[in-house]
Amino acid sequence: MPLEKELGLKEPIATSEHEAVLNIYYTASLLKKCADDFFRDFGLTDVQFNVLALIEYQSGSAGGLTQAKIGEMMLVNRANITSLIDRMEKSQLVERTADTDRRTNIIKMTAKGKKLFTKVEPLYLKQVRQVMSPVDKPEQKKIITVLEKIRMGLSEDTMKNFKE
């Protein structure tokens, strides 16, 4: 259904560029709501699940990642990483261990975190497949390509102009 109809707009959206951006925002907001609802049943947030997934799949043989590295790879503001890790540590999902450089902490999944991740991940992937089922593989690849192009177009200059 066209966005204009879905939102009950009286007038058409002025430009296709604006309509495209609004479609991205609206779809992202619906995906975020679905993720919030899904993860809430497990006492997690989508961001906490993302941290667990990064540790599981990006830490290699070390079994953990520095907070700085998690911050670089996260889909959230890096300034929030410390408080995020604090909350996850309090919930016993992760633990901080000193790195060889004592100024750096390595974040590792605890047994409780690993057990929860192992339980949630297959259910999450099932949900993702269900959400994406109306879109065939070639269309999914096209979506990926188009969104990559949009992100490349979001240079620092573009972002500054967007704020003005």
Steps between C-alpha positions, in 0.01 A plus 500: 500500500637845415624696801259787432205263532648312797547825691169648384664804341260739325758634257766309308861515617664776297806318361604142443819565701295608801263207454796261491652647818164488678457136394843416645421680828155348534619148419794534742263616772270198443801264503623657825158455661488133392853445634413667831193277538695186407800557728289620794371142545860396573589791727727645229514801275596489134821684589594245769435218253724679250782512759463127568501426125813711449679317779384164367595557135764774492732423790691214340710277723527774764139440601442868568525851363619828644233756585652726236467230232139433600438875476640506146279212387178592679195650342468747789683806627844400630460725804233262629726192493630533857154524656375225268781267611437601864135391469592176323763425764244564776267251324793253488491476120857625452809554710791738474848355519822697501695499177878483493477878469331576834332807354282272285227256597409190304128429501414131504172316511423321826353150509160662565547732200606211276201289609258786431660582164485134395130493589404832339705502179313224309165654596623843392624365166161336446333838559741671260424241231128551557527881477705473180291220342307733265833607350690248284879461517578720195280776645673464838838544330363807320378647831848446647664669201261796502538559873880478469483770231288720725745458790791586271313817404474599864840665511592734783415797278158355423440437870600860585260632234224276638539662842479855366 
